[in-house]
Amino acid sequence: MMIRTAGPALPESRGPVSAAVLACLRRAGPPPDSRAIAGADPFGGDLQLALYLCYELHYRGFADVDAALEWDPELLRCRAALEWPFLETLRDRATRHVSAQEALDELLVEPADGDGDGSGVSGFLRDKGELWQLREYAAQRSLYHLKEADPHAWVLPRLWGRAKAGMAAVEFDEFGGGRADRVHARLFADLMTDLGLDPAYGRYVDAAGAEALAIVNLMSLFGLHRALRGALVGHFATVEITSSPGSRRLARAMRRTGAGPAAEHFYDEHVEADAVHEQVVRREVVAGLLEEEPQLDADVAFGVDATTHLEDVLADRLLGAWREGRSSLRTPV
């Protein structure tokens, strides 16, 4: 018997690999074979969408897709085959540090602002961004922010002691501190409404580039594998350390463009909350994990490096398009 879910509609394919995964989800064909996966660009839209489809079965699933497919052996084998080139390419391209301390210390150095270029996308949007660019940014980020903190929750059973307690404290805040109206995913949905976007979960998967998919997939990859728990902690630390200054710039962008009170509030909330979270993550989660498992030091550093690398790749796509007056999206919003 098919177990139906109330998730979003399936997106369009981006190549033979994602087309085969979509067919499998519809029970209309087998998963892609190893040759097709080997021929796909690890960072390209086809492989990244295929991986996203596999991972979403562990979150809200898709409308008219059998929920039992979450643990289908063939799809799990397919997911593993998709993960391997993504992870190995990341290790090759992104690894810069072998020490978590060095990687995290580098994150604490804020780039020079200049005309906004030095602080990346958030600086550009603060100083030069137009409302249409803020809408595109929100559409791309919605792939994560409408399930904010969910991928990180996977690591909780894999931690203990100070690391578990610190991680749980931060997650409690991300999930609204017990108040549904303060859940960060809810606040982002309100931001999208202010910007005239559809706040439905998964609405902009087709519009988002491969770069945005890769960032969300990285979280799921790290979160769903116990062996990568150190990398997940490194990723989470990167997000919390860089969030507060970036959110301050984005809050100013929302005010300057008149985006709306909910749009401003989402980033104002992150300025305050993530400044506190940064200290908890560094002193309790990272330090607690490495006190218990010092052999994970290089994994934490890799999590930092991989996150930074993929954020830089996304920034290059966004800024490259916007500086030329082009849309950064695959389809209009």
C-alpha positions as CSV (number, residue, x, y, z in Angstrom):
1,M,0.0,0.0,0.0
2,M,1.3,3.4,-1.0
3,I,1.9,5.8,1.9
4,R,1.1,9.3,0.6
5,T,2.7,12.5,1.9
6,A,1.7,16.1,1.7
7,G,5.1,17.4,0.4
8,P,5.8,19.7,-2.5
9,A,5.4,18.6,-6.2
10,L,8.4,17.0,-7.8
11,P,10.6,19.4,-9.7
12,E,11.7,19.2,-13.4
13,S,14.7,17.1,-14.3
14,R,18.1,18.7,-15.2
15,G,19.6,15.8,-17.1
16,P,19.7,12.0,-17.4
17,V,20.7,11.3,-13.7
18,S,17.9,13.4,-12.1
19,A,15.4,12.2,-14.8
20,A,16.1,8.6,-13.7
21,V,15.7,9.4,-10.0
22,L,12.4,11.2,-10.8
23,A,11.3,8.1,-12.7
24,C,12.2,5.9,-9.8
25,L,10.2,8.1,-7.4
26,R,7.2,7.8,-9.7
27,R,7.8,4.0,-9.8
28,A,8.3,4.4,-13.6
29,G,11.8,3.2,-13.9
30,P,15.1,2.2,-12.1
31,P,17.5,4.6,-10.5
32,P,20.4,5.9,-12.7
33,D,23.2,3.4,-13.3
34,S,26.8,4.0,-12.2
35,R,28.0,5.0,-15.7
36,A,25.5,7.9,-15.8
37,I,26.4,9.1,-12.4
38,A,30.2,8.8,-13.2
39,G,29.6,11.0,-16.2
40,A,27.8,13.8,-14.3
41,D,29.5,17.0,-13.0
42,P,29.7,16.5,-9.2
43,F,28.8,20.2,-8.8
44,G,26.4,20.4,-11.7
45,G,22.6,20.8,-11.6
46,D,21.9,17.2,-12.8
47,L,23.7,15.4,-10.0
48,Q,22.9,18.0,-7.3
49,L,19.2,17.8,-8.1
50,A,19.3,14.0,-8.0
51,L,21.0,14.1,-4.6
52,Y,18.5,16.7,-3.4
53,L,15.6,14.4,-4.4
54,C,17.1,11.5,-2.5
55,Y,17.7,13.6,0.6
56,E,14.2,15.2,0.6
57,L,12.8,11.7,1.2
58,H,14.2,12.1,4.8
59,Y,12.5,15.5,5.3
60,R,9.0,16.2,4.0
61,G,9.1,14.0,0.9
62,F,7.1,14.9,-2.2
63,A,3.4,14.8,-3.1
64,D,2.3,11.5,-4.6
65,V,5.6,9.9,-3.9
66,D,5.4,6.8,-1.6
67,A,6.9,7.6,1.8
68,A,8.2,4.0,2.0
69,L,10.8,4.9,-0.7
70,E,12.8,6.7,2.0
71,W,14.4,3.4,2.9
72,D,14.3,1.7,-0.5
73,P,17.6,-0.2,-0.9
74,E,18.0,0.7,-4.6
75,L,17.5,4.4,-3.9
76,L,19.9,4.3,-0.9
77,R,22.5,2.7,-3.2
78,C,21.9,5.4,-5.7
79,R,22.2,8.1,-3.1
80,A,25.6,6.7,-1.9
81,A,26.8,6.6,-5.6
82,L,25.8,10.3,-5.9
83,E,27.4,11.3,-2.6
84,W,30.8,9.8,-3.3
85,P,31.9,12.1,-6.2
86,F,30.4,15.2,-4.5
87,L,32.3,14.5,-1.2
88,E,35.6,13.5,-2.9
89,T,35.5,16.6,-5.2
90,L,34.8,18.8,-2.1
91,R,37.8,17.2,-0.3
92,D,40.0,17.9,-3.3
93,R,38.8,21.5,-4.0
94,A,37.9,22.8,-0.6
95,T,40.4,21.5,2.0
96,R,42.6,24.3,3.3
97,H,43.1,23.6,7.0
98,V,43.9,20.5,9.1
99,S,43.1,22.2,12.4
100,A,39.6,23.3,13.5
101,Q,41.1,26.2,15.5
102,E,42.9,27.6,12.5
103,A,39.8,27.3,10.3
104,L,37.5,28.9,12.9
105,D,39.9,31.7,13.7
106,E,40.1,32.7,10.0
107,L,36.3,33.0,10.0
108,L,36.4,35.6,12.8
109,V,38.3,38.0,10.6
110,E,35.7,40.2,8.8
111,P,36.6,41.2,5.3
112,A,37.1,44.9,4.4
113,D,33.7,46.3,3.4
114,G,34.9,48.8,0.8
115,D,32.0,49.3,-1.7
116,G,30.3,46.1,-0.6
117,D,32.4,43.7,-2.7
118,G,34.7,42.8,0.3
119,S,31.8,41.4,2.3
120,G,30.4,39.4,-0.6
121,V,26.7,39.0,-1.4
122,S,25.4,40.6,1.8
123,G,27.7,43.6,1.3
124,F,26.5,44.0,-2.3
125,L,22.9,43.8,-1.3
126,R,23.4,46.2,1.6
127,D,25.0,48.9,-0.6
128,K,23.7,48.3,-4.1
129,G,21.0,45.7,-4.1
130,E,17.7,46.3,-5.7
131,L,14.4,44.7,-4.6
132,W,14.4,42.1,-7.4
133,Q,17.9,41.0,-6.3
134,L,16.7,40.6,-2.7
135,R,13.8,38.5,-4.0
136,E,16.2,36.3,-6.0
137,Y,18.4,35.9,-3.0
138,A,15.5,34.8,-0.8
139,A,14.2,32.4,-3.4
140,Q,17.6,30.7,-3.6
141,R,18.0,30.6,0.2
142,S,14.5,29.3,0.7
143,L,15.7,25.8,-0.1
144,Y,17.3,25.8,3.3
145,H,15.6,28.5,5.4
146,L,12.2,26.9,5.1
147,K,13.6,24.0,7.0
148,E,16.2,25.9,8.9
149,A,18.1,23.9,11.5
150,D,16.5,20.6,10.4
151,P,19.6,19.1,8.8
152,H,21.6,19.9,11.9
153,A,19.2,18.0,14.2
154,W,20.5,14.8,12.7
155,V,23.8,15.2,14.6
156,L,22.2,15.3,18.0
157,P,22.1,11.5,18.6
158,R,25.8,11.4,17.6
159,L,27.0,13.8,20.2
160,W,27.1,13.6,24.0
161,G,28.2,15.7,27.0
162,R,28.9,19.4,26.4
163,A,28.6,19.0,22.6
164,K,25.1,17.6,22.8
165,A,23.9,20.0,25.4
166,G,25.3,23.0,23.5
167,M,23.9,21.8,20.2
168,A,20.5,21.2,21.7
169,A,20.4,24.7,23.2
170,V,21.1,26.3,19.9
171,E,18.6,24.1,18.1
172,F,16.0,25.0,20.7
173,D,16.4,28.7,19.7
174,E,16.3,27.9,16.0
175,F,13.0,26.1,16.5
176,G,11.5,29.1,18.3
177,G,12.2,28.3,21.9
178,G,8.9,26.5,22.1
179,R,6.9,29.1,20.3
180,A,5.6,28.2,16.8
181,D,5.5,31.9,15.7
182,R,9.2,32.3,16.4
183,V,10.5,29.2,14.6
184,H,13.1,30.6,12.2
185,A,11.6,28.7,9.2
186,R,8.3,30.5,10.0
187,L,10.0,33.9,10.2
188,F,11.6,33.2,6.8
189,A,8.2,32.3,5.3
190,D,7.0,35.7,6.6
191,L,10.0,37.4,4.9
192,M,9.1,35.7,1.6
193,T,5.5,37.0,1.9
194,D,6.9,40.6,2.4
195,L,8.9,40.2,-0.7
196,G,6.0,38.9,-2.8
197,L,7.3,35.4,-3.0
198,D,5.4,32.1,-2.5
199,P,6.4,30.8,1.0
200,A,5.4,27.2,0.2
201,Y,8.1,24.6,1.1
202,G,10.1,23.6,-2.0
203,R,8.4,26.2,-4.3
204,Y,11.6,27.5,-5.8
205,V,13.7,24.3,-6.3
206,D,13.3,24.6,-10.1
207,A,14.4,28.3,-10.0
208,A,17.5,27.7,-7.8
209,G,20.9,27.1,-9.3
210,A,23.1,24.1,-8.7
211,E,25.1,26.1,-6.3
212,A,22.2,26.6,-3.9
213,L,21.3,22.9,-4.2
214,A,24.9,22.0,-3.3
215,I,24.8,24.1,-0.1
216,V,21.6,22.4,1.1
217,N,22.9,19.0,0.1
218,L,26.1,19.5,2.0
219,M,24.1,19.9,5.3
220,S,22.2,16.7,4.6
221,L,25.3,14.8,3.6
222,F,27.1,15.7,6.8
223,G,24.0,15.3,9.0
224,L,22.9,11.9,7.7
225,H,26.3,10.2,8.1
226,R,27.6,9.5,11.6
227,A,31.1,9.3,10.2
228,L,30.8,12.9,9.2
229,R,29.6,14.3,12.5
230,G,32.8,16.3,12.9
231,A,32.2,17.9,9.5
232,L,28.6,18.8,10.5
233,V,29.8,20.5,13.6
234,G,32.4,22.4,11.5
235,H,29.6,23.4,9.1
236,F,27.3,24.5,11.9
237,A,30.1,26.6,13.5
238,T,30.7,28.3,10.2
239,V,27.1,29.2,9.8
240,E,26.8,30.6,13.3
241,I,30.1,32.6,13.2
242,T,29.4,34.2,9.9
243,S,25.6,34.7,10.4
244,S,25.5,37.7,12.7
245,P,27.6,40.2,10.6
246,G,26.0,39.0,7.4
247,S,22.5,39.3,8.9
248,R,23.3,42.8,10.0
249,R,24.2,43.8,6.4
250,L,21.1,42.0,5.0
251,A,18.8,43.7,7.6
252,R,20.1,47.1,6.3
253,A,19.5,46.0,2.7
254,M,15.9,45.2,3.6
255,R,15.4,48.5,5.3
256,R,17.0,50.5,2.5
257,T,14.8,48.9,-0.2
258,G,11.6,49.0,1.9
259,A,11.2,45.2,1.8
260,G,8.9,45.1,4.7
261,P,8.8,44.6,8.5
262,A,8.9,40.8,8.4
263,A,11.8,40.8,6.0
264,E,13.7,43.1,8.3
265,H,12.8,41.1,11.4
266,F,14.2,37.8,10.1
267,Y,17.7,39.2,9.8
268,D,17.4,41.4,12.9
269,E,16.6,38.2,14.8
270,H,19.7,36.5,13.5
271,V,22.0,39.4,14.4
272,E,21.2,38.9,18.1
273,A,20.6,35.2,18.3
274,D,23.6,34.1,16.3
275,A,26.0,36.4,18.1
276,V,25.1,34.3,21.2
277,H,25.1,31.0,19.3
278,E,28.6,31.6,18.0
279,Q,30.0,31.5,21.5
280,V,28.0,28.4,22.5
281,V,29.0,26.6,19.3
282,R,32.7,27.4,19.7
283,R,33.0,26.9,23.5
284,E,30.6,24.0,24.0
285,V,29.8,22.2,20.8
286,V,33.2,22.3,19.0
287,A,35.4,22.3,22.2
288,G,33.2,19.6,23.8
289,L,33.3,17.4,20.7
290,L,37.1,17.6,20.4
291,E,37.6,17.1,24.1
292,E,35.7,13.7,23.7
293,E,37.0,12.9,20.2
294,P,40.2,14.7,19.4
295,Q,40.7,12.6,16.3
296,L,37.8,14.6,14.6
297,D,39.8,17.8,14.5
298,A,40.6,17.6,10.8
299,D,36.9,16.7,10.1
300,V,35.7,19.8,11.8
301,A,38.2,21.8,9.8
302,F,36.9,20.2,6.6
303,G,33.4,21.1,7.5
304,V,34.4,24.7,7.8
305,D,36.4,24.6,4.5
306,A,33.6,22.9,2.5
307,T,31.0,25.3,3.7
308,T,33.1,28.3,2.9
309,H,34.0,26.9,-0.5
310,L,30.4,26.3,-1.5
311,E,29.3,29.7,-0.2
312,D,32.0,31.3,-2.3
313,V,30.8,29.4,-5.4
314,L,27.2,30.6,-4.8
315,A,28.4,34.2,-4.3
316,D,30.3,34.1,-7.6
317,R,27.1,33.0,-9.4
318,L,24.9,35.6,-7.8
319,L,27.3,38.6,-8.1
320,G,28.4,37.6,-11.6
321,A,24.8,37.7,-12.8
322,W,23.8,40.8,-10.8
323,R,26.7,42.9,-11.9
324,E,25.7,42.3,-15.5
325,G,22.1,43.1,-14.8
326,R,21.1,39.4,-15.3
327,S,18.9,37.2,-13.2
328,S,20.7,34.6,-11.1
329,L,17.8,32.2,-11.3
330,R,17.0,29.4,-13.8
331,T,13.3,30.5,-14.0
332,P,11.7,33.8,-13.1
333,V,10.0,34.3,-9.8
